[in-house]
Amino acid sequence: MFLSCLLSLGSPNVSAAPPLTITNGIDGDAVFNITVGTPGTCTCEAPACVSGGAIGETLLKGQSKGFHAAANCDYYAVGGGIVAKDGRTCRTWRADFNSCAVYGGHTDGDCSRISGEACHVSGTTSTLVAAIDSTCDTIPYAQCTASSKCCGPNVCLPSKPGSSYLMCTPTNSSAALAGTDCTISRFPGLCCASRSSKSECQAATGCSWSLLLGACELDEVLR
């Protein structure tokens, strides 16, 4: 009986979750903090995540951090976030020993620079990836010019019809489709095609009404 107990105590816990490594594969250190802990959530992990502050522990591009199950835990999970330097939580993520997912957050400010975010699992390693637009020069709703490159899915349009004040506007907004000057749109063809009547088309700069198609098109000279 005594020998049986010793063997039991010395045997490995076959139900314990395997170790987990989190790797930051995002080249965005200048604009973002890729964190483990806050603003994400962690469960039964060791070492413990940094939580309770504004952000958790920051992983720079290429850095990794390993975790395992805390004492008396058969399951654990680790979370974190992609946080802009201005404090906006752009994305959160969460991983366990066989899955990893990235969740939505803010899309304004510098968060608009992020696209294609994902978390790839390979063995016991989960790697965070995303494309960061470091060449755009104007964030959403900021003033822009015809030569500006708006960040994310935004175009430089008048803030309201007839206004000389231009700002980066989401392409799926009514302003992006109803602007009066399609020549300053990042998608001028779409801007013209959104005009459902001949009068709307003729009122839009850069567009012309096609009698053959019965639709609004971008002026031939601008194509």
N, C-alpha and C positions, 0 to 999 in steps of 0.2 A: 504493500500500500504506500509506504513512504517513498520507495523507488519510483512508483508510478507517478506520484505528485511531482518529484524532481524532474522526471522526463517531460511532464506537462509544462512545468515552468520554464524549462530550457528550450522548448520547441518554438519555432517562429510562428507569428500570427499570420496564418495563410490568408486571412480575410482582409488584412491591412491594405490600404490603397498604396500604389507605387509612388515613388517620388515624382515631382513635377518641376520643370524648369521653364521660367518665363523669360523670353528674349525680346528685346526691342529692336525691330528691324526697320523703324521709321526714321528717315533722315529729316528731322524737324526740330532739332535741339534749339535752334535760334528763336523759334516762335512758340514751341509747345513744351510742356512737361508731360512725359509719358510716365504715369505713376503706377505703383503697386500700393494698394490700400485706398484711402480717400482719393476720389469720390466714389470708388467702387466699394464692394463689400467682400469680406473674407470670412470663411467658416472653418473652424477647427484646424487651422493651419499652424505649422511651425517651420521657421520662426514666425512670430506673430507679425501681421501686417501693421504698417504705420497708419493709424486712424485717429480721428478726432480733430485734426487740424484742417487747414485750408486744402492741403494736398498731402498725399502719402509720400512714400519714398520714390525719388525720380530715378528712372533708368535712362541713361544716355544711349544713343544709337550703338547697337552692337553689344551692349551690356546685358547680362543675364542674372537671374536670381533663382536659387533653388528652394524648394519647399517639400515638406513631407507632412504626414498626419501627426497632429498633436497627440499626446498621451491619451489613451482610452478612446480614440476616435478611429472608426473604420472608414469614414468618408471625410474629405475636406475639399474646399474650393478656395480659389484666390481671385480677387478682382482688382480693378484699378480704373484709370481713365486717361484720356487725352485732353489735357487742360491747356488752354491758351494762356499766354503770359499775363493777359488782362483779367484772368480769373474765370473766364467762361469755360464750362464743361462741354467740350465739343462732342465727346463720345465717352462711354463707359464700356468696360469689358469684364468678362468673367470666364474662368477656366477651371476645370477639374482634370483628373488624370486621363480622361479619354475624350474631352470635348472643350471647345473654346468658342466664344461668340462675342461680337462687338455690337453695341446698342447705340441708338441715336441720341442726339443732344442738340446743343445750339448749332445753328448754321450761319449765324451772322458774324460780324467782326472777322477776326483772323480764322475762325472756325470754317469760313467759306473757302479757305485754301485746301481743305481736306477732301479727298475723294478716294474711292476704291478701298476703303478701310476693311480689313479682314483679320482673322486670326487663324494661322495654319498649324495643325497638329501633326507632328512627326515623332513617333515613338513617345517618349515622355517629355518632349519639348513643345511648347506652344509659342509661336512667333507672331508678334503683332506687326502688321504691314499696312501701309497707306501711301498714297501719292500726295505730296505736298507741293502746291503751286507757289514757288518762290519768285516767280517773275511778274505776277500780277501786281498792280500798283495802287488799286483803289478798292476798298472793301464795300460791301453792300450798303446802299443808301448814303454813301459819301458823295460829295460833289466830284464830277468828272469832266473831262473834255473829250472831244472826238478822237483824240489820240490815246486816251486812257485804256488800260487793260483791266477791266473789272475782274475781281476775284470770284471764282465759282460760276454758277449758271446765272449770270447777271449781264445786263447790257446798259450802255450809257444812253439815257433818254431824258427828255424834258420832264421835270418833276410833275408837271401838269400840262395839258394841251396849250400850246402857244407860249409857254414859259421859256425864258432864255437860261434858266437855271437847270443844269443837267446833273443827274445823279445816277449811280449804278443801281439798276432796278432788276429784280428777278424776272427771268424770261417767261415764267408762267403767270405773271401778274397781269391784271387788266391794263396797267400802264404800258407794259412792254408790247402788248398787242394793239393798244389804241394810240400810241404815240403818233405824232403828226409828221415826223421826219424819219423815214425808214433808212436813209443813207447813213445814219449814225448808229443803227442797230448792229449788233454782232451777227444777227441773223436777218439780214434785210429781205431775203426772199420770203421767210416766214412772216415778217412784219407786213409785207404787201399782201400775201395770201390770206391774211386774217381779215382783209376788207371784204365784206360780204355784198356790198353794193357799188355801183359805178360811181356814185357821188362820194362815198367814203374813199374809194380808190383815188379819185382825181384830187381829193383834198390832201392826200399823203404825198410828201416829197419823195421822189425816187420811184414812184409806182405809176403804172399805166394800165388802163382797162383793155383787156383783149376781147375784141368782138368775136373772134374765132372760138375762143374757149369760154367766153362769158364769165371771165374771172379776172381778178386783179393780179398783176405780175410785176416783178421788178423790171424797171426800165432796161431795155436791151443794152444801152450803152454802159450800164453799171454791172452787167453780168460778167 
